[in-house]
Amino acid sequence: MEIYQKISILILCLFIFYESTHAIDKKVIIATSEYIPYYGEKMKNRGFITEVVIEAFRRGGYKAQIDFYPWKRSLITTKNGNNDAIYTIWKNRERGKWFLFSTPLLANKLVFYKKKNRNIILSGYKDLGNHKIGIVRGYKYPDISNKIETFHKIEAVDDYKNLFNLSRDLIDIIIIDKIQAKYIIKEHSFSNKFIPASPVLETVNQYLAVSKKAENAFLKLNAFNKGLKTMRKDGTFKKIKKLHGF
């Protein structure tokens, strides 16, 4: 009887070891960049979207490793399969060649911003004319992605740098998410310098995208989508969103 108990205990230990090892193997490596106030390396829990991404993958059976890089590096390395996934990203036909897109996470409301003392009135992209426009390196702005070369554009590493350039009159206008603009302006004491130069131009969904070169890409995407779905259903998504002030 004792020998059978020992064998049973040994089998149980082996099973537990296999399961724990298997769980460790189910890791997803994700690249991202600073996109405050949605997510950032120094924010609480690295921000609203980061917290959602980690929990959604956890529910899908994966441990998420989040690495912060400049946006263009995150995009290229994920496209090449050095990382499994990237967030957040706008969807377009070109990116569809390289990525599998999740269900939408949150929407951006894009607007033009200008200096308060500049007499610039814009109703849409068609009014850009000869204005110097500040854009973020690596971003694919939805309505102008195919004709951006026709504008006098000046690239910056991020949206804060764009606002800084705007304050120094190096550019005339920028395209930026409405919530992000308000946050940066408040945090960096820009409140009396900038105002929107247009109504909301368009609303664009933010996604997590899995590289088509990632191992088990479809399984990882499905795991995330299922986890995200349960978070929306049980109220966790809404709770995390509220905790981060959205």
C-alpha positions as CSV (number, residue, x, y, z in Angstrom):
1,M,0.0,0.0,0.0
2,E,2.9,2.3,0.9
3,I,4.5,1.8,-2.5
4,Y,1.3,2.8,-4.3
5,Q,1.0,6.0,-2.1
6,K,4.6,6.9,-3.0
7,I,3.9,6.3,-6.7
8,S,0.7,8.4,-6.5
9,I,2.6,11.3,-4.8
10,L,5.4,11.1,-7.4
11,I,2.9,11.2,-10.3
12,L,1.1,14.2,-8.7
13,C,4.4,16.1,-8.2
14,L,5.4,15.4,-11.8
15,F,2.0,16.7,-13.0
16,I,2.3,19.9,-10.9
17,F,5.8,20.4,-12.2
18,Y,4.6,19.9,-15.8
19,E,1.7,22.3,-15.4
20,S,3.9,25.0,-13.8
21,T,6.6,24.7,-16.4
22,H,3.9,24.8,-19.2
23,A,2.4,27.9,-17.6
24,I,5.8,29.6,-17.6
25,D,6.3,28.8,-21.2
26,K,3.0,30.5,-22.1
27,K,4.5,34.0,-22.2
28,V,3.7,36.8,-24.6
29,I,6.3,39.5,-25.2
30,I,4.7,42.9,-26.0
31,A,6.3,46.1,-27.2
32,T,4.8,49.5,-26.6
33,S,5.8,53.2,-26.0
34,E,4.7,56.1,-23.9
35,Y,1.2,57.2,-24.7
36,I,0.2,59.1,-21.6
37,P,-2.4,59.3,-20.1
38,Y,-3.5,55.9,-21.7
39,Y,-0.3,54.1,-20.7
40,G,3.3,54.9,-19.6
41,E,6.2,53.2,-18.0
42,K,6.1,55.4,-14.8
43,M,2.4,55.5,-14.5
44,K,0.5,53.6,-11.8
45,N,0.4,49.9,-13.0
46,R,2.0,51.4,-16.2
47,G,-1.4,52.9,-17.1
48,F,-5.0,52.0,-17.9
49,I,-4.4,50.1,-21.2
50,T,-1.3,48.2,-19.8
51,E,-3.3,47.0,-16.9
52,V,-6.1,45.8,-19.2
53,V,-3.7,44.1,-21.6
54,I,-1.9,42.2,-18.8
55,E,-5.2,41.0,-17.2
56,A,-6.8,40.0,-20.5
57,F,-3.8,37.8,-21.4
58,R,-3.7,36.4,-17.8
59,R,-7.3,35.3,-18.3
60,G,-6.3,33.8,-21.6
61,G,-3.6,31.8,-19.9
62,Y,-0.6,33.9,-20.8
63,K,1.9,35.9,-18.8
64,A,2.5,39.3,-20.5
65,Q,6.0,40.8,-20.5
66,I,5.7,44.5,-21.4
67,D,8.7,46.3,-22.8
68,F,8.7,50.1,-23.5
69,Y,10.6,51.5,-26.5
70,P,10.3,54.5,-28.8
71,W,7.2,54.0,-31.0
72,K,9.0,53.3,-34.3
73,R,11.3,50.7,-32.7
74,S,8.3,49.0,-31.2
75,L,6.5,48.9,-34.5
76,I,9.5,47.6,-36.5
77,T,10.6,44.9,-34.0
78,T,7.1,43.6,-33.6
79,K,6.5,43.6,-37.4
80,N,9.7,41.5,-37.7
81,G,8.6,39.1,-35.1
82,N,11.1,40.0,-32.4
83,N,8.1,40.7,-30.1
84,D,4.8,38.9,-30.1
85,A,2.5,41.9,-30.0
86,I,2.2,45.7,-29.8
87,Y,-0.2,48.2,-28.3
88,T,-2.0,50.4,-29.0
89,I,-2.1,50.7,-32.8
90,W,-4.4,52.0,-35.4
91,K,-5.6,49.6,-38.1
92,N,-5.0,50.1,-41.8
93,R,-4.6,48.0,-44.9
94,E,-0.8,48.2,-44.9
95,R,-0.5,47.1,-41.3
96,G,-2.9,44.2,-42.0
97,K,-0.1,42.6,-44.0
98,W,2.0,42.2,-40.8
99,F,-0.4,42.2,-37.9
100,L,-3.5,40.4,-36.5
101,F,-5.7,43.0,-34.8
102,S,-7.7,42.5,-31.6
103,T,-11.1,43.7,-30.8
104,P,-11.0,47.5,-30.2
105,L,-9.7,48.6,-26.8
106,L,-10.5,52.3,-26.8
107,A,-11.1,55.1,-29.3
108,N,-9.0,58.2,-30.1
109,K,-10.7,61.5,-31.0
110,L,-8.2,63.3,-33.2
111,V,-8.1,67.1,-33.4
112,F,-5.8,69.9,-34.6
113,Y,-4.1,72.0,-32.0
114,K,-2.5,75.4,-32.5
115,K,-1.0,78.3,-30.5
116,K,-3.7,80.5,-29.0
117,N,-2.4,83.6,-30.7
118,R,-2.3,82.1,-34.2
119,N,-5.1,83.0,-36.6
120,I,-5.6,79.5,-38.0
121,I,-9.0,78.0,-38.6
122,L,-9.3,74.5,-39.9
123,S,-12.4,72.4,-40.6
124,G,-10.6,69.3,-41.9
125,Y,-7.5,67.9,-43.5
126,K,-8.2,69.7,-46.8
127,D,-7.4,73.1,-45.1
128,L,-3.9,72.2,-44.1
129,G,-2.5,74.0,-47.2
130,N,1.0,75.2,-46.6
131,H,1.0,75.0,-42.8
132,K,3.8,73.3,-41.1
133,I,2.3,70.2,-39.5
134,G,3.9,68.3,-36.6
135,I,3.5,64.6,-36.7
136,V,4.9,61.7,-34.6
137,R,7.5,59.5,-36.3
138,G,6.0,56.1,-37.2
139,Y,2.4,57.2,-36.7
140,K,-0.1,56.5,-39.6
141,Y,-2.6,59.2,-39.4
142,P,-5.8,57.7,-40.9
143,D,-7.1,60.3,-43.4
144,I,-3.7,61.6,-44.5
145,S,-1.6,58.5,-44.4
146,N,-1.6,58.2,-48.2
147,K,-1.0,61.9,-48.9
148,I,1.2,63.0,-46.0
149,E,4.1,63.6,-48.3
150,T,2.2,66.5,-49.9
151,F,2.3,68.4,-46.6
152,H,5.1,70.3,-45.0
153,K,5.6,67.9,-42.1
154,I,8.1,68.0,-39.2
155,E,8.5,64.7,-37.3
156,A,8.9,64.4,-33.5
157,V,9.6,61.4,-31.3
158,D,6.3,61.8,-29.4
159,D,3.3,64.1,-28.9
160,Y,4.9,66.1,-26.0
161,K,7.8,67.0,-28.3
162,N,5.2,68.1,-30.9
163,L,3.6,70.5,-28.4
164,F,7.0,71.8,-27.4
165,N,7.8,72.5,-31.0
166,L,4.5,74.2,-31.4
167,S,5.3,76.4,-28.4
168,R,8.6,77.4,-30.1
169,D,6.8,78.3,-33.4
170,L,8.8,75.5,-35.2
171,I,5.4,74.2,-36.5
172,D,2.0,75.7,-37.1
173,I,-0.4,72.9,-36.0
174,I,-0.3,69.3,-34.8
175,I,-2.7,66.4,-35.0
176,I,-3.3,64.9,-31.5
177,D,-5.7,62.8,-29.5
178,K,-8.1,65.2,-27.6
179,I,-7.6,63.5,-24.2
180,Q,-3.9,63.3,-24.6
181,A,-3.6,67.0,-25.6
182,K,-5.5,68.1,-22.5
183,Y,-3.4,65.9,-20.2
184,I,0.0,67.1,-21.6
185,I,-1.1,70.7,-21.6
186,K,-2.1,70.4,-17.9
187,E,0.9,68.5,-16.8
188,H,3.5,70.8,-18.5
189,S,1.9,74.2,-17.7
190,F,0.9,74.8,-21.3
191,S,-2.6,75.8,-20.4
192,N,-2.5,79.4,-21.7
193,K,-0.6,78.6,-24.9
194,F,-2.7,76.1,-27.0
195,I,-6.3,75.6,-28.1
196,P,-8.0,73.2,-30.5
197,A,-7.9,74.5,-34.1
198,S,-10.8,72.3,-35.3
199,P,-13.7,70.1,-34.1
200,V,-13.0,66.4,-33.8
201,L,-11.7,65.3,-37.1
202,E,-12.4,61.6,-36.7
203,T,-12.7,58.9,-34.1
204,V,-10.2,56.0,-34.5
205,N,-10.1,52.8,-32.5
206,Q,-7.0,51.7,-30.7
207,Y,-6.0,48.0,-30.9
208,L,-3.6,45.4,-29.7
209,A,-1.9,43.7,-32.6
210,V,-0.1,40.4,-32.8
211,S,2.7,39.9,-35.2
212,K,1.9,37.4,-38.0
213,K,5.5,36.2,-37.4
214,A,4.9,35.4,-33.7
215,E,4.7,31.7,-32.7
216,N,1.1,30.7,-32.3
217,A,-0.1,34.1,-33.4
218,F,-3.8,33.2,-33.7
219,L,-3.8,31.4,-30.4
220,K,-2.3,34.5,-28.6
221,L,-4.8,36.8,-30.3
222,N,-7.8,34.6,-29.4
223,A,-6.6,34.3,-25.8
224,F,-6.4,38.1,-25.6
225,N,-9.8,38.6,-27.2
226,K,-11.5,36.1,-24.9
227,G,-9.9,37.6,-21.8
228,L,-10.9,41.1,-22.9
229,K,-14.5,39.9,-23.5
230,T,-14.8,38.5,-20.0
231,M,-13.4,41.7,-18.6
232,R,-16.0,43.8,-20.3
233,K,-18.8,41.4,-19.3
234,D,-17.9,41.2,-15.6
235,G,-17.2,45.0,-15.3
236,T,-13.4,44.7,-14.7
237,F,-12.6,46.7,-17.8
238,K,-14.9,49.5,-16.7
239,K,-13.5,49.4,-13.1
240,I,-9.9,49.7,-14.3
241,K,-10.8,52.5,-16.6
242,K,-12.5,54.4,-13.8
243,L,-9.5,53.9,-11.4
244,H,-7.3,55.6,-13.9
245,G,-9.6,58.6,-14.3
246,F,-11.3,57.8,-17.6
